Amino acid sequence: MTLGLNGARILVTRPAAQADKLCNLIELHEGKALRFPTLEIIEEHPEPQSLERATLSDWLIFTSTNAVDFAIKAFGGKMPHSHKRQIAAVGQATATALRQAGWRVDCAPTTEFSSEGLLAEAPLKDVAGKICFIVRGVGGREKLAETLRSRGALVAYLEVYSRRRPEVDNSELTACLAARQLGATTITSAEALQNLLAMLDEAALVLLRMAPLVVVSDRIGQTAQQYGFKQIAVSRQPTDAAILETLTTLLNGENSGRSN
């Protein structure tokens, strides 16, 4: 990549433990990463009965890399062997995390990396009578479960982590906004965006909405529009590399990703 960020300050809202890669990419490409985590990820401990039932399911469907990481802990580091069970991932990053853990991936989206993309894949259209466990955080979207149930599947959740809004000092971000020094904001979930808005006062929010916003899905972009953001770019993929690509081309006045 030849384009740089030209010293722009980029707001990174990923959870603190997951922000290093994107921040390092920003710094490597002549930007300044401003860390401001708007989500905190907390391990949950499913009941042993839930874990046992999940291992006997027809499908285990992982919704995020966090779901993979915390499921590994919940299962003691190794998924019990089964010839029957199949494994699905909502995106390539989740599929990669599964493979790195030594688990096979039987189904993942090839283009749209989301619940909708996964549901469009042929194996998940033929689930009548199948038991599907969705491995996820507490709460979250119901689209995946609702659609699978409409196709005749029996659906349950294995919730292995939870999310909450962290207590974070916002003085550095507020000062950056007041000085009109924020080059762009990056958001990777609708919940992260909602938390960000709740963590700033109205004066800061006015300035935040003036800066470009990079999101990782059309759905998040639509949510951002509803919250008053005007300049929104959707990265081609929900990866750090794709986010960086969108940032560099956006801040250099070129087209990247998709606009909302």
TORNUVO-345769 format. One record per residue: residue number from 1; x, y, z of N, C-alpha, C, O, CB in turn. Coordinates in steps of 0.2 Angstrom, whole numbers. Glycine has a CB too. Example, Ala and Ser with C-alpha at 12.3 -4.5 7.8 and 13.67 -1.06 7.14 Angstrom:
ATOM   marmar     n_u     n_v     n_w    ca_u    ca_v    ca_w     c_u     c_v     c_w     o_u     o_v     o_w    cb_u    cb_v    cb_w
ATOM        1      66     -28      39      62     -22      39      66     -16      39      71     -17      42      57     -22      45
ATOM        2      64     -11      35      68      -5      36      64       0      39      67       6      40      70      -3      29
//
This chain:
ATOM   marmar     n_u     n_v     n_w    ca_u    ca_v    ca_w     c_u     c_v     c_w     o_u     o_v     o_w    cb_u    cb_v    cb_w
ATOM        1       4      -6       0       0       0       0       4       6       0       9       7       4      -5       0       6
ATOM        2       3      11      -5       8      16      -5       5      23      -2       9      27       0       9      18     -13
ATOM        3      -2      23      -1      -5      29       2      -3      28      10      -3      23      13     -12      29       1
ATOM        4      -3      34      13      -2      35      20      -7      39      23     -12      41      20       5      38      22
ATOM        5      -7      39      30     -13      43      34     -10      50      35     -14      54      38     -14      39      40
ATOM        6      -4      52      33      -2      59      34      -3      62      40      -5      68      41      -6      63      29
ATOM        7      -2      58      46      -2      61      52      -9      61      55     -10      64      61       1      67      53
ATOM        8     -14      59      52     -21      59      54     -22      55      61     -19      50      62     -26      57      49
ATOM        9     -26      58      65     -28      55      72     -34      50      70     -39      53      68     -29      60      77
ATOM       10     -33      44      72     -39      39      70     -41      36      77     -37      34      81     -36      34      66
ATOM       11     -48      37      78     -51      34      84     -52      27      83     -55      25      79     -57      38      86
ATOM       12     -49      23      88     -50      16      88     -54      14      94     -52      15      99     -43      12      88
ATOM       13     -60      11      92     -64       9      98     -65       2     100     -69       0     104     -71      12      96
ATOM       14     -60      -2      97     -60      -9      98     -59     -10     106     -56      -6     109     -55     -13      94
ATOM       15     -61     -16     109     -59     -18     116     -52     -17     117     -48     -19     112     -62     -25     118
ATOM       16     -50     -15     123     -43     -14     124     -38     -20     122     -33     -19     119     -42     -12     131
ATOM       17     -40     -26     123     -36     -32     122     -36     -33     115     -32     -38     113     -38     -37     126
ATOM       18     -40     -30     111     -40     -32     103     -39     -26      99     -40     -27      93     -47     -34     102
ATOM       19     -36     -21     102     -34     -15      98     -27     -14      95     -26     -10      90     -36      -9     102
ATOM       20     -23     -19      97     -16     -18      95     -14     -18      88     -11     -14      85     -12     -23      99
ATOM       21     -17     -23      85     -16     -24      77     -18     -18      73     -14     -16      69     -19     -30      75
ATOM       22     -24     -16      74     -26     -10      70     -22      -4      72     -20       0      68     -34      -9      72
ATOM       23     -21      -3      78     -17       3      80     -10       3      78      -7       8      75     -17       4      88
ATOM       24      -7      -3      77       0      -4      75       0      -2      67       4       1      65       3     -11      76
ATOM       25      -5      -5      64      -6      -3      56      -7       4      55      -4       7      50     -12      -7      54
ATOM       26     -11       7      59     -12      15      58      -5      18      59      -3      23      55     -17      17      63
ATOM       27      -1      16      65       5      20      66      10      18      60      14      22      59       8      17      73
ATOM       28      10      12      58      15      10      53      13      14      46      18      15      42      14       2      51
ATOM       29       7      16      45       5      20      39       5      27      41       0      31      38      -1      17      36
ATOM       30       9      30      45       9      37      47       3      40      49       2      46      48      11      40      40
ATOM       31      -1      36      53      -6      39      57      -5      39      64       0      36      66     -13      35      55
ATOM       32      -9      42      68      -9      42      75     -15      39      78     -21      42      78      -8      49      78
ATOM       33     -14      33      81     -20      29      84     -22      32      91     -18      33      95     -19      22      85
ATOM       34     -28      34      91     -31      36      98     -36      31     101     -41      30      98     -35      43      97
ATOM       35     -33      27     106     -37      22     109     -42      24     113     -41      28     118     -32      17     112
ATOM       36     -48      22     112     -54      23     116     -59      17     116     -64      18     112     -57      30     114
ATOM       37     -57      12     120     -62       6     120     -69       8     122     -70      11     127     -59       1     124
ATOM       38     -74       6     118     -81       7     120     -84       0     122     -90       0     123     -84      10     114
ATOM       39     -80      -5     121     -83     -12     124     -78     -15     128     -72     -15     127     -85     -16     118
ATOM       40     -80     -18     133     -76     -23     137     -79     -30     137     -85     -31     138     -76     -20     145
ATOM       41     -75     -35     135     -77     -41     134     -75     -46     141     -69     -45     143     -73     -45     128
ATOM       42     -80     -49     143     -80     -53     150     -81     -60     149     -86     -62     146     -84     -49     155
ATOM       43     -77     -64     151     -78     -72     150     -84     -74     154     -85     -72     160     -72     -75     153
ATOM       44     -89     -78     151     -94     -81     155     -93     -89     155     -89     -91     152    -101     -80     151
ATOM       45     -96     -92     160     -95     -99     161    -101    -103     160    -105    -103     165     -92    -100     168
ATOM       46    -103    -106     155    -109    -110     153    -109    -116     158    -104    -118     160    -109    -112     146
ATOM       47    -115    -118     160    -116    -124     164    -114    -130     160    -114    -130     154    -124    -124     165
ATOM       48    -111    -134     164    -108    -141     161    -114    -144     156    -112    -147     151    -106    -145     166
ATOM       49    -120    -144     158    -125    -147     154    -126    -144     147    -127    -147     142    -132    -147     158
ATOM       50    -125    -137     147    -125    -134     141    -120    -135     136    -120    -136     130    -126    -126     142
ATOM       51    -114    -136     139    -108    -138     135    -109    -145     133    -107    -146     127    -101    -138     140
ATOM       52    -111    -149     137    -112    -156     134    -117    -157     129    -116    -160     124    -114    -161     140
ATOM       53    -123    -153     129    -128    -153     124    -125    -150     118    -127    -152     112    -134    -149     126
ATOM       54    -121    -145     118    -118    -142     113    -114    -146     109    -114    -146     103    -114    -135     114
ATOM       55    -110    -151     112    -106    -155     109    -109    -161     105    -107    -164     101    -101    -159     114
ATOM       56    -116    -162     107    -120    -167     104    -124    -164      98    -128    -168      95    -124    -170     109
ATOM       57    -123    -158      97    -128    -154      92    -126    -156      85    -120    -159      84    -127    -147      92
ATOM       58    -130    -155      80    -128    -156      73    -124    -150      70    -119    -151      66    -135    -156      68
ATOM       59    -125    -144      72    -121    -138      70    -119    -134      76    -123    -133      81    -125    -134      65
ATOM       60    -113    -132      76    -110    -127      81    -109    -121      76    -105    -121      72    -104    -129      85
ATOM       61    -112    -115      78    -111    -109      74    -108    -104      78    -111    -101      83    -118    -107      71
ATOM       62    -102    -102      76     -98     -96      79     -99     -90      76     -98     -89      70     -91     -98      80
ATOM       63    -101     -85      80    -103     -78      78     -97     -73      78     -98     -68      75    -108     -75      82
ATOM       64     -91     -75      81     -86     -70      81     -79     -73      84     -80     -79      86     -87     -64      86
ATOM       65     -74     -70      83     -68     -73      86     -68     -73      93     -65     -77      96     -62     -68      83
ATOM       66     -71     -68      96     -72     -69     104     -76     -75     106     -74     -79     111     -76     -63     106
ATOM       67     -81     -77     102     -84     -83     103     -80     -89     103     -80     -94     107     -90     -84      98
ATOM       68     -75     -89      98     -70     -95      97     -66     -95     103     -65    -100     106     -66     -94      91
ATOM       69     -63     -89     105     -58     -89     110     -61     -91     117     -58     -95     120     -55     -81     111
ATOM       70     -67     -89     118     -70     -91     125     -73     -98     125     -73    -101     130     -75     -85     127
ATOM       71     -75    -100     119     -77    -107     119     -71    -112     120     -72    -117     123     -80    -108     112
ATOM       72     -66    -110     117     -60    -114     118     -58    -115     126     -57    -120     128     -53    -111     115
ATOM       73     -59    -109     129     -58    -110     137     -64    -114     140     -62    -118     144     -58    -103     140
ATOM       74     -70    -113     138     -75    -116     141     -75    -124     140     -77    -128     144     -82    -114     138
ATOM       75     -72    -126     134     -72    -133     132     -65    -136     135     -63    -142     133     -72    -134     125
ATOM       76     -61    -132     139     -55    -135     141     -49    -135     136     -45    -139     137     -56    -141     144
ATOM       77     -50    -131     131     -45    -131     126     -46    -135     120     -42    -135     115     -38    -132     129
ATOM       78     -50    -140     120     -51    -145     115     -58    -147     114     -62    -149     119     -47    -151     116
ATOM       79     -61    -146     108     -68    -148     106     -68    -156     106     -64    -159     103     -70    -145     100
ATOM       80     -73    -159     110     -74    -166     110     -75    -169     103     -79    -165      99     -80    -168     114
ATOM       81     -72    -174     101     -73    -177      94     -80    -179      92     -83    -182      97     -68    -182      93
ATOM       82     -82    -178      86     -89    -180      84     -89    -180      77     -87    -176      73     -94    -175      87
ATOM       83     -91    -186      74     -92    -187      67     -98    -183      64     -99    -181      58     -92    -194      65
ATOM       84    -103    -182      69    -109    -180      67    -109    -172      66    -112    -169      62    -115    -182      72
ATOM       85    -106    -169      71    -107    -161      72    -103    -158      66     -98    -160      64    -104    -159      78
ATOM       86    -106    -152      64    -103    -148      59    -102    -141      62    -105    -139      67    -107    -147      52
ATOM       87     -97    -137      59     -95    -131      62     -96    -125      57     -93    -126      51     -88    -131      65
ATOM       88     -99    -120      59    -100    -114      54     -97    -108      58     -97    -107      64    -107    -113      52
ATOM       89     -95    -103      53     -92     -97      56     -95     -91      52     -96     -92      46     -84     -97      55
ATOM       90     -97     -86      55    -100     -80      52     -95     -76      47     -98     -72      43    -103     -75      57
ATOM       91     -89     -77      48     -84     -73      43     -77     -77      43     -76     -81      47     -83     -66      46
ATOM       92     -73     -74      39     -67     -77      38     -62     -76      44     -58     -81      45     -63     -74      32
ATOM       93     -62     -71      48     -58     -70      54     -60     -75      59     -56     -78      62     -59     -63      57
ATOM       94     -67     -77      60     -69     -82      64     -67     -89      62     -65     -93      66     -77     -81      65
ATOM       95     -68     -90      55     -66     -96      52     -58     -97      54     -56    -103      55     -67     -97      45
ATOM       96     -54     -92      53     -47     -93      54     -45     -94      61     -41     -99      62     -43     -86      52
ATOM       97     -49     -91      66     -48     -92      73     -49    -100      74     -46    -103      78     -52     -88      77
ATOM       98     -55    -102      71     -56    -109      72     -51    -114      70     -49    -119      73     -63    -111      69
ATOM       99     -49    -113      64     -44    -117      61     -37    -117      65     -34    -122      66     -42    -115      54
ATOM      100     -35    -111      67     -29    -110      71     -30    -114      78     -25    -116      81     -28    -103      73
ATOM      101     -36    -115      80     -37    -119      86     -38    -126      85     -38    -130      89     -44    -117      90
ATOM      102     -37    -128      78     -37    -135      77     -44    -138      75     -45    -144      75     -34    -139      82
ATOM      103     -49    -134      74     -56    -136      73     -57    -135      65     -55    -130      63     -61    -132      77
ATOM      104     -60    -139      62     -62    -139      55     -68    -134      54     -72    -132      59     -64    -145      52
ATOM      105     -69    -131      49     -74    -126      47     -78    -129      41     -75    -130      36     -72    -119      46
ATOM      106     -84    -131      42     -88    -134      37     -92    -129      33     -94    -130      27     -93    -139      40
ATOM      107     -93    -123      35     -97    -118      32     -95    -111      34     -95    -110      40    -105    -119      33
ATOM      108     -94    -107      29     -92    -100      31     -94     -96      25     -94     -98      19     -85     -98      33
ATOM      109     -96     -89      26     -98     -85      20     -92     -84      15     -87     -84      17    -101     -78      22
ATOM      110     -94     -84       9     -89     -83       4     -88     -75       2     -83     -73      -1     -90     -87      -2
ATOM      111     -93     -72       3     -93     -64       1     -95     -60       7     -91     -57      10     -98     -63      -5
ATOM      112    -102     -60       9    -104     -56      14    -103     -59      21    -106     -64      22    -112     -54      13
ATOM      113     -98     -56      25     -96     -59      31    -101     -57      37     -99     -52      40     -89     -57      32
ATOM      114    -106     -60      37    -111     -58      42    -116     -64      43    -116     -69      40    -115     -51      40
ATOM      115    -121     -63      48    -126     -68      48    -130     -69      42    -131     -75      40    -131     -66      54
ATOM      116    -131     -64      39    -135     -64      32    -131     -68      27    -134     -72      23    -137     -57      29
ATOM      117    -124     -67      27    -120     -70      22    -120     -78      24    -120     -82      19    -113     -67      22
ATOM      118    -119     -79      30    -119     -87      32    -126     -90      30    -126     -96      28    -118     -87      39
ATOM      119    -131     -87      32    -138     -90      30    -139     -91      23    -143     -95      21    -143     -85      33
ATOM      120    -135     -87      19    -136     -88      11    -132     -94       9    -133     -96       3    -133     -82       8
ATOM      121    -128     -97      13    -124    -103      11    -129    -109      11    -133    -110      15    -118    -104      16
ATOM      122    -128    -114       6    -132    -120       5    -133    -124      11    -138    -126      13    -129    -124      -1
ATOM      123    -127    -126      15    -128    -130      20    -133    -128      26    -136    -132      29    -121    -132      23
ATOM      124    -133    -121      27    -138    -119      32    -145    -117      29    -149    -115      33    -135    -112      35
ATOM      125    -146    -119      23    -153    -119      20    -156    -126      22    -162    -126      21    -153    -117      13
ATOM      126    -152    -131      23    -155    -137      24    -154    -140      31    -150    -144      32    -152    -142      19
ATOM      127    -158    -137      36    -157    -138      43    -163    -141      46    -163    -141      52    -154    -132      46
ATOM      128    -168    -142      42    -174    -145      46    -173    -151      50    -170    -156      48    -180    -147      40
ATOM      129    -175    -150      56    -174    -156      61    -167    -156      64    -166    -160      68    -176    -162      58
ATOM      130    -163    -151      62    -156    -152      65    -156    -147      71    -159    -142      72    -151    -149      59
ATOM      131    -151    -149      76    -150    -145      82    -144    -141      81    -139    -143      79    -149    -150      88
ATOM      132    -145    -134      81    -140    -129      80    -139    -125      87    -143    -123      90    -142    -125      75
ATOM      133    -133    -125      89    -130    -121      94    -127    -115      92    -122    -116      88    -126    -125      99
ATOM      134    -129    -109      93    -125    -103      91    -121    -101      97    -123     -99     103    -131     -97      90
ATOM      135    -114    -101      96    -110     -99     101    -108     -92     100    -106     -89      95    -103    -103     100
ATOM      136    -110     -88     105    -110     -80     105    -109     -77     112    -108     -81     117    -116     -78     102
ATOM      137    -109     -70     112    -109     -67     118    -116     -66     120    -121     -67     117    -106     -60     117
ATOM      138    -117     -64     127    -124     -63     130    -127     -58     126    -125     -53     125    -123     -62     137
ATOM      139    -134     -59     124    -137     -54     120    -135     -55     113    -133     -60     110    -136     -47     122
ATOM      140    -136     -49     109    -134     -50     102    -140     -50      97    -146     -50     100    -129     -55     101
ATOM      141    -139     -50      91    -144     -51      86    -148     -57      86    -145     -63      88    -141     -49      79
ATOM      142    -154     -57      84    -158     -63      84    -159     -66      77    -162     -71      76    -165     -62      87
ATOM      143    -156     -62      72    -158     -64      65    -156     -71      63    -160     -75      60    -154     -59      60
ATOM      144    -150     -73      65    -147     -80      64    -152     -85      67    -154     -90      63    -140     -81      67
ATOM      145    -154     -85      73    -158     -90      76    -165     -90      73    -168     -95      72    -159     -88      84
ATOM      146    -168     -84      72    -175     -83      69    -175     -87      63    -180     -90      61    -177     -76      69
ATOM      147    -170     -85      58    -170     -88      52    -169     -96      52    -173     -99      48    -165     -85      47
ATOM      148    -165     -98      56    -164    -105      56    -170    -109      59    -172    -114      57    -158    -107      61
ATOM      149    -173    -106      64    -180    -109      66    -185    -109      61    -189    -114      60    -182    -105      73
ATOM      150    -185    -104      57    -190    -103      51    -189    -109      46    -193    -111      42    -190     -97      48
ATOM      151    -183    -111      46    -181    -117      41    -181    -124      45    -179    -129      42    -174    -116      39
ATOM      152    -184    -124      51    -186    -130      54    -180    -133      59    -181    -138      61    -187    -135      49
ATOM      153    -175    -129      60    -170    -131      65    -172    -130      72    -176    -126      74    -164    -127      64
ATOM      154    -169    -134      77    -170    -133      84    -164    -129      86    -158    -131      85    -171    -139      88
ATOM      155    -165    -123      89    -159    -118      90    -158    -116      97    -163    -115     101    -160    -111      86
ATOM      156    -152    -117     100    -151    -115     107    -144    -110     106    -141    -110     102    -150    -121     111
ATOM      157    -143    -107     112    -137    -103     112    -132    -106     117    -134    -109     122    -139     -95     114
ATOM      158    -126    -105     116    -120    -106     120    -117     -99     121    -113     -97     117    -115    -112     118
ATOM      159    -118     -96     127    -116     -89     128    -109     -89     132    -110     -91     138    -121     -84     131
ATOM      160    -104     -88     129     -97     -89     132     -94     -82     134     -89     -83     137     -93     -93     128
ATOM      161     -97     -77     133     -94     -70     135    -100     -65     135    -105     -66     132     -88     -68     130
ATOM      162     -98     -60     138    -103     -54     139     -99     -48     137     -93     -47     137    -107     -54     145
ATOM      163    -103     -42     135    -100     -36     134    -103     -31     138    -109     -31     141    -102     -34     126
ATOM      164     -99     -26     140    -102     -20     144     -98     -14     142     -92     -14     139    -101     -21     152
ATOM      165    -101      -8     144     -97      -2     142     -92      -1     148     -94       0     153    -103       4     142
ATOM      166     -86       1     146     -81       1     151     -81       8     153     -83      13     151     -74       0     147
ATOM      167     -77       9     159     -76      16     162     -69      18     159     -64      16     161     -76      15     170
ATOM      168     -70      23     155     -64      26     151     -64      33     152     -69      37     152     -64      24     144
ATOM      169     -58      36     153     -57      43     154     -57      46     146     -53      44     142     -50      45     157
ATOM      170     -62      51     145     -63      53     139     -60      60     137     -61      63     132     -70      54     137
ATOM      171     -55      62     142     -52      69     141     -48      70     135     -48      75     132     -48      70     147
ATOM      172     -44      65     133     -40      65     127     -44      65     121     -43      69     117     -35      59     127
ATOM      173     -49      61     121     -54      62     115     -57      68     114     -58      71     109     -59      56     115
ATOM      174     -60      71     120     -64      77     120     -59      83     118     -61      87     114     -66      78     127
ATOM      175     -53      83     120     -48      88     118     -47      88     111     -46      93     107     -42      87     122
ATOM      176     -46      81     108     -44      80     101     -50      83      97     -49      86      92     -43      73     100
ATOM      177     -56      82      99     -62      84      95     -63      92      96     -64      95      91     -69      81      98
ATOM      178     -62      94     102     -62     102     102     -57     105      98     -58     111      96     -61     104     110
ATOM      179     -51     102      97     -46     105      93     -47     104      85     -43     106      81     -39     103      95
ATOM      180     -52     100      84     -54      98      77     -48      94      74     -46      95      68     -55     105      72
ATOM      181     -45      90      78     -39      86      76     -41      78      74     -37      74      73     -34      86      81
ATOM      182     -47      76      75     -49      70      73     -50      68      66     -54      72      63     -56      68      77
ATOM      183     -46      64      63     -46      62      56     -52      58      54     -55      59      49     -40      60      54
ATOM      184     -53      53      58     -58      48      57     -60      44      63     -55      43      67     -57      44      51
ATOM      185     -65      40      63     -67      36      68     -68      29      65     -71      28      60     -74      38      72
ATOM      186     -66      24      69     -67      17      66     -72      13      71     -71      14      77     -61      13      66
ATOM      187     -77      10      69     -82       6      73     -83      -1      70     -84      -1      64     -89      10      73
ATOM      188     -83      -6      74     -84     -12      71     -90     -16      74     -91     -22      72     -78     -16      73
ATOM      189     -94     -13      78    -101     -15      79    -106     -10      81    -104      -4      83    -100     -20      85
ATOM      190    -112     -11      80    -117      -6      82    -117      -5      90    -118       1      92    -124      -9      80
ATOM      191    -116     -10      94    -115      -9     101    -110      -4     103    -110       0     107    -115     -15     105
ATOM      192    -104      -5      99     -98      -1     101    -100       7      99     -98      11     102     -92      -3      96
ATOM      193    -104       8      93    -106      14      91    -110      17      97    -110      23      99    -109      14      85
ATOM      194    -115      14      99    -120      16     104    -116      18     110    -118      23     114    -125      11     105
ATOM      195    -112      14     112    -108      15     118    -104      22     118    -103      26     122    -103       9     120
ATOM      196    -101      22     112     -97      29     110    -101      35     111     -99      40     114     -94      28     103
ATOM      197    -107      35     109    -111      40     109    -113      42     116    -114      48     118    -118      39     105
ATOM      198    -114      36     120    -116      37     127    -110      40     132    -111      42     137    -119      31     130
ATOM      199    -104      39     129     -98      41     133     -96      48     132     -91      50     135     -92      36     131
ATOM      200     -99      52     128     -97      59     126    -103      64     128    -109      62     127     -95      60     119
ATOM      201    -101      70     129    -107      75     130    -109      77     123    -106      76     118    -105      81     134
ATOM      202    -114      81     123    -117      83     117    -113      88     113    -113      87     106    -124      87     118
ATOM      203    -109      92     116    -104      96     112     -99      92     108     -97      93     103    -101     101     117
ATOM      204     -97      87     112     -92      82     109     -95      78     103     -92      77      98     -88      78     114
ATOM      205    -101      76     104    -105      72      99    -106      76      92    -105      73      87    -111      70     101
ATOM      206    -107      83      93    -108      87      87    -101      87      83    -102      86      77    -109      94      89
ATOM      207     -96      87      86     -89      87      83     -88      80      80     -85      79      75     -84      89      87
ATOM      208     -89      75      84     -88      68      82     -92      66      75     -89      63      71     -90      63      87
ATOM      209     -98      69      75    -102      67      69     -99      71      63    -101      69      57    -109      69      70
ATOM      210     -95      76      64     -92      80      58     -86      76      55     -85      77      49     -90      86      60
ATOM      211     -83      71      58     -77      68      56     -80      61      52     -85      59      53     -73      65      62
ATOM      212     -76      59      47     -78      53      43     -78      47      48     -74      47      53     -72      52      38
ATOM      213     -82      43      46     -83      36      50     -83      30      46     -86      30      41     -91      37      54
ATOM      214     -78      26      48     -77      19      44     -80      14      48     -79      13      54     -70      18      43
ATOM      215     -85      10      45     -88       5      49     -87      -2      44     -84      -1      39     -96       6      49
ATOM      216     -89      -8      47     -87     -14      44     -93     -18      41     -93     -23      38     -84     -18      49
ATOM      217     -99     -14      41    -105     -17      37    -110     -12      36    -110      -7      39    -108     -23      42
ATOM      218    -114     -14      31    -120      -9      29    -124      -8      34    -127      -2      35    -123     -12      23
ATOM      219    -126     -13      38    -130     -13      44    -128      -7      49    -132      -3      51    -131     -19      47
ATOM      220    -122      -8      51    -119      -3      55    -119       4      52    -120       9      56    -112      -5      57
ATOM      221    -118       5      46    -118      11      42    -125      14      43    -125      20      44    -116      10      35
ATOM      222    -130      10      42    -137      12      42    -138      15      49    -142      20      50    -142       7      40
ATOM      223    -136      11      54    -137      14      61    -133      20      62    -136      25      66    -134       8      66
ATOM      224    -127      21      60    -124      27      60    -127      33      57    -127      39      60    -117      27      57
ATOM      225    -130      32      51    -134      37      48    -140      39      52    -141      45      53    -137      34      41
ATOM      226    -143      35      56    -149      36      60    -146      41      66    -150      44      69    -152      30      63
ATOM      227    -140      40      68    -137      44      73    -134      50      71    -131      54      75    -132      40      77
ATOM      228    -135      52      65    -133      59      62    -126      59      59    -124      65      58    -133      63      68
ATOM      229    -123      54      58    -116      54      55    -118      55      47    -122      52      44    -112      47      56
ATOM      230    -114      59      44    -115      61      37    -110      58      32    -112      56      27    -114      68      36
ATOM      231    -104      57      34     -98      54      30     -96      47      33     -93      47      37     -92      59      30
ATOM      232     -99      42      29     -99      35      32     -96      31      26     -98      31      21    -105      32      34
ATOM      233     -91      27      27     -88      23      23     -88      16      26     -86      15      31     -80      25      21
ATOM      234     -90      11      22     -90       4      24     -84       0      21     -84       0      15     -97       1      21
ATOM      235     -80      -3      25     -75      -7      23     -77     -13      19     -82     -15      20     -70      -9      28
ATOM      236     -73     -15      14     -75     -21      10     -75     -27      14     -79     -32      12     -70     -22       4
ATOM      237     -71     -28      19     -71     -33      24     -71     -31      31     -68     -25      32     -66     -39      22
ATOM      238     -73     -35      36     -72     -33      43     -65     -34      46     -65     -36      52     -78     -36      47
ATOM      239     -60     -34      42     -53     -35      45     -49     -29      46     -51     -23      43     -49     -39      40
ATOM      240     -44     -29      50     -40     -23      51     -37     -20      45     -37     -14      44     -35     -25      56
ATOM      241     -35     -25      41     -32     -23      34     -36     -19      30     -35     -14      27     -29     -29      31
ATOM      242     -43     -22      30     -48     -18      25     -50     -12      28     -51      -7      25     -54     -23      25
ATOM      243     -50     -11      35     -52      -5      38     -46       0      37     -48       6      35     -52      -6      46
ATOM      244     -40      -2      37     -34       3      35     -35       5      28     -34      11      27     -28      -1      37
ATOM      245     -36       0      24     -37       2      17     -42       7      16     -41      12      12     -38      -4      12
ATOM      246     -48       7      19     -53      11      18     -51      18      21     -52      23      18     -59       9      22
ATOM      247     -48      18      27     -45      24      30     -40      28      25     -41      34      24     -42      23      37
ATOM      248     -36      24      23     -30      28      19     -33      31      12     -32      37      11     -25      23      17
ATOM      249     -38      27       9     -40      30       3     -45      36       4     -46      40       1     -44      24      -1
ATOM      250     -49      35      10     -54      40      12     -51      46      13     -53      52      11     -58      38      18
ATOM      251     -45      46      17     -42      52      19     -37      55      14     -35      61      15     -38      51      26
ATOM      252     -36      51       9     -33      54       3     -37      56      -3     -35      57      -8     -28      49       0
ATOM      253     -44      56      -1     -48      59      -6     -50      54     -11     -53      56     -17     -46      65      -9
ATOM      254     -49      48     -10     -51      43     -15     -57      38     -13     -59      39      -7     -45      38     -17
ATOM      255     -59      34     -17     -65      30     -16     -62      23     -13     -58      20     -16     -69      29     -22
ATOM      256     -65      21      -8     -64      14      -5     -70      11      -2     -74      15       1     -58      14       0
ATOM      257     -70       5      -2     -76       2       2     -83       4      -2     -83       5      -8     -76       3       9
ATOM      258     -88       6       3     -94       8       0     -96      14       4     -95      14      10     -99       2       0
ATOM      259    -100      19       1    -102      24       5    -109      23       7    -113      20       3    -101      31       1
ATOM      260    -111      26      13    -118      25      15    -121      32      15    -127      33      16    -119      23      22
//
